Amino acid sequence: MMGVSGSGKSLIGAALAHALGIDFVEGDEYHPAENVQRMSRGVALNDDDRAEWLRSLAARIRAAQDAGTGLVMTCSALKRSYRDILRAESRELRFVFLQGPQALIAERLAGRRGHFMHPSLLDSQFATLEEPSPDEHAWVCDISESPQDLVAALVARATA
């Protein structure tokens, strides 16, 4: 599950993993403490800040690939270069891009409690975002649809 903070990656990802009967990995839990501290202070991460985090997620993808198990993981994966790092670990990796208007996502972030991501970073996330190109074959989901409808559509696609 990829997209900017507040797009619904955790909600949709957890529900999808449950529906498919596979593991769910919250990518935010793999951030080094320094990254969490930066983001909670409203400091945007750069490529160097994200490198260790992406390597950790890639290792988790590799472990699932080696074990032959399914996995749903959240990761903003804002740039193609980030997705390429993750994609290198599994030929079967599929990105699901949760896409929506910045105003809707800002509204969601304003109501979110208990998350380290400072709402002021949304502008930097959208500035960094490189939407998946057609050759990446990402499944694009409109987050204005209900979570239940999104999960049902993703389950249907995944099991077709």
Secondary structure as UniProt FT lines:
FT   TURN            5..6
FT   HELIX           9..20
FT   STRAND          23..25
FT   HELIX           27..30
FT   HELIX           33..40
FT   TURN            41..42
FT   HELIX           47..67
FT   STRAND          71..73
FT   HELIX           80..87
FT   TURN            88..89
FT   TURN            91..92
FT   STRAND          96..99
FT   HELIX           102..111
FT   HELIX           119..121
FT   HELIX           122..128
FT   HELIX           134..136
FT   STRAND          139..142
FT   TURN            143..144
FT   HELIX           147..158
//
